[in-house]
Amino acid sequence: MLDGKKIVLGVTGGIAVYKAVEIASRLRKLGADVHVIMTRAAKEFVTELTFREITGNPVSSDMFAPVAHYNVEHIALANLADVMLIAPATANVIAKIAHGVADDMLTTTALATVAPIFFAPSMNSNMLSNVATQENIKTLTSRGLHLIEPASGHLACGTSGKGRLPEPCEIVSVIDSFFNEGKSLSGKNVLVTAAGTREPIDPVRYIGNRSSGRMGYALAGEAVSRGASVVLVSGPSSLEAPEGLKEFIKVETAGEMRAAVMSRFRDADIVIKAAAVADYRAKVIAENKIKKNAEEWTLSLEKNPDILKELGEKKRGNQILVGFAAETQNLIENAKAKLEKKNLDFIVANDVTKPNAGFNTETNLIKILSRDGGVEEFPLMKKSDLAKKIFERIEKVMEK
Ligand code: CTP
């Protein structure tokens, strides 16, 4: 999604430098060509070698070091950049750029580039709220530099407040959105649930199901590539999260999934519930491992909340709600009933008894049932291709 985009990543000396390593790594995984410039202070926290290995490019820091690649290095980097991202940006570097100071490779490149500059301040909350810093930030934003707002929370100095560097995935998501604006789902918030939940019985056992999460992960990846801001809530899965997510939330139980989904539902434009949620949980979770003393064992279960049904009740008119129906019999009738009962825009029905379809396979065999009674059938396809078909349908619903 950032294929071939040249990103100059300016890294300054704050405690959040370690997050810059992950930012560089995530940008590269999205296909960007990342060139890191470090200040002298940044090198006190992390070595050049780390960034060189992660980006596959030489790291610049010393204006006067012999150069391997560029004619006049800071100018070459300034020209090469499609975007410059400064993360973390200390109060010091923000002040210098605001005043046109160019006394190292980073500030010189910032002054010389005409590429858009994003900066993510990270510092103690008093330093951030200091009038000097606030005015410097205002100066930069009034000149068109893009501020990535600091987050609130625990700070390295032991206090808590505003000043944390946002999580690397959020920063990368800002850069991703910048390049992908104009895509079909740019500006849209998509919430996807995936994989099966696990309901504990005792410290070693749980009730689970065969869902691998493949369909949900493919949907989340497809939403990212269409420019959406994507939150993926996933039960346990061995899959790697798609790159470019705004948030990746791992949960275990239906209760945890419900809490994660409900707290994000208000902001979501599109919700796809591909997760295989356990319908029941143990009434009592044993504190210790249950021993096999008895010849028979009866486990008392109680019903889990139906998350999708609750979403259907809360749904606003412009929100799109998509559900899945995993069936072993009466596919159409059962799926239709769920479509109505859960107030969905459409439902993806799959007969999980068919070979190479349903749980834990690379492919799936689905039918899409809509509110007007229409049934669209698809041949056996890879889950990644079906994710495209499902989003084509979502975009059609959006046009209405
Ligand atoms: N779902 C949910 N919460 C639950 C159960 C299901 O949000 N407690 C969602 C699933 O993510 C899926 C849809 O509801 O999108 C249908 O799930 P499915 O397991 O096929 O159906 P159920 O509603 O659980 O009904 P049944 O098990 O009786 O077939």
Residues whose N, C-alpha, C, O or C-beta is under 5 A from the ligand:
A	BS01	CTP	K273 A274 A275 A276 V277 A278 D279 N304 P305 D306 I307 L308 G323 F324 A325 A326
